[in-house]
Amino acid sequence: MVRAGPVKEAIPLRALGARGRAMVELLRTNDMVMISWLVALLRGEEIEAVVFDTHTSVLEGSIGVLPRRLMVGSENLARARQILDVAGIEYDRCTKPV
């Protein structure tokens, strides 16, 4: 039998980038080419970009049902959106912190 210890204050689950900063969703897409191009574009502007759900998409059989999420640091969100606007990329502006 396993017993739990005393309940401590809950720690919210957040996505953290390589530098330990909170990440927010920039966009979702099934287009792998667009994702890789956007990652390169953002990294070229020195914005850390991380792709979420890559392994989940592979598990579902790679039929493209589950979109991948492109995440950026919350402090870089406005700049990343500006870069996507200049590049002519249409996306949902809903910000979803993870």
TIVEX-406160 format. One record per residue: x, y, z of N, C-alpha, C, CB in turn; residue in one letter. Coordinates in steps of 0.1 Angstrom, whole numbers, plus 5000, padded with zeros to 4 digits. Atoms other than C-alpha are relative to their C-alpha. Glycine has a CB too. Layout:
% residues N
XYZXYZXYZXYZA ...
END
This chain:
% residues 98
500849885000500050005000500950125000499050005012M 499249885001501350344991499250115006500350044985V 500749894993500550645013500650134995500149985015R 499649865004500751005002500450085012499050074991A 499649914989502551255024499050115001501450054998G 500949884999500951585034500050074987500550095011P 500249935012499551785006500750145001498550024996V 499349885000501752074997499350094990501549994996K 500649915010500852384977500249954986500650145002E 500050055013500052284942500950094991498650004993A 499249935009502652384916499450004986501549955000I 500750005013501052494883500949944990499650134996P 499250055011502252294853500150104989499349874994L 499749905010503952524829501049954991500450145006R 499050045010505952474798501250105002499550004985A 498949914998509452604804501049984988500749975013L 499050005010511952684777501449965005500150134992G 498750044996515652604778500650095011500950004988A 499549904990516252914799499150005012500250134994R 500950004988513552824824498950105000500850015012G 501149905001511053084811498749944996500550114990R 501350055004507353034807499850014985498950075008A 500350005015506252944771498550024998500649874994M 501449995004503053044754499849964986499550155002V 500250055013501452914723499950114990498749925000E 500049915010502053114692499049964989501450034994L 501050055010500152894667500049855000500450054986L 500250145002498952544659499949974986498849945008R 500150035014499352374626500449854998500850094991T 499650135004499652034609501150004990498849924995N 499149985011501952174583501550005006499850134993D 498650024995505452034592501050104994500449864998M 499149915007507152244566499950145005499850014985V 500249874994505652564580500650015014498550045000M 499450004987506652474615501550015000499649875008I 498550005000510252404606500550144995500649894991S 499649875005510452734586499850115010499150034987W 500349904990508852934614501149995011498649995006L 499050024989511252784640501350074995500349855003V 498749945006514252884617499950155000500349944986A 500249855001512753234611500150065014498650024994L 499949944987512253294648501349995007498949935009L 498750024994515553154659501050104993500549864998R 499249905007517153384632499950145006499650004986G 500249874993515653674652500349995014498550044998E 499650034986517053524684498849985009500950115005E 501150034991513653414697500049845001498650054993I 500150154997513553064713498749954996500449975015E 501250055004510952864696500049855002499750034984A 500150144997509852514707498849944994500149975016V 501250075005507552264690499549905010500349944986V 500650104991505152084713499249904992499250085010F 500950105006503151774705500649924989498750064996D 499450085011505651624680499849855002501450044999T 500150154997505651284697498649955001500749975013H 501450045000501951284703499549984986499250115007T 500550015014501351344666500649874994500550124992S 499550125005503651054658499249885005501549985004V 500850114994501750824682498749984993499950025015L 501350025007498450894664500149954986499350135001E 499950075013499850744633500550104989498849944996G 499549915010501251054615499050034989501349964994S 501049975010497951114597499650145000498849915001I 500249864999497951474607498850055007499950054986G 501249974993494951474630500350105011499349885006V 499649914988496751634660501050104995500649915011L 499049905004498351964653501150025010499350144998P 498849974992501752064666499850155005501349984993R 500049864995502052384688501450064999499450005014R 498749935000504752634682499950105012500250084987L 500049924988505652794715501250095000500149905012M 499049904998507653104724500050055014499950124990V 499949944987508753274756498950115001501350055004G 501049904998506053494770500550144998499349995014S 499449875002508453784769500250034985501350015008E 499849985015508853734731498849994992501049904996N 501250035007505253684722499750124990498949985009L 500349895009504654034708500950014988500150145008A 499049995011507854034687499849884991501449995006R 500250115009507153684674498750024992499849875009A 501249975007503653794664500350104989498950055009R 499749905010505054094646500849934988500950115006Q 499250075010507553864627499049924991501049915006I 501050085008504653634616499150094992499149925010L 500749915008502653934605500750054988499650125009D 499249955012505454064583500249894990501450055006V 499850115009505953714569498749964993500549885008A 501250035006502253704560499349875005500150004985G 500650134994501353404582498750045007501049935009I 501349984993497653394593500049905011498849984990E 500050084988497153254628499050065009501349985006Y 500949964990494753264657500850085011499249885006D 499349924991495853544681499749965015499750144998R 500350044986494453364712501349955006498949894999C 498950054993497253324737499649905011500850135006T 500350114990497253004757501249975007499449884993K 498950044992499752984784499949855004500250095013P 500050154997500752624792500649995014500849924990V 
END
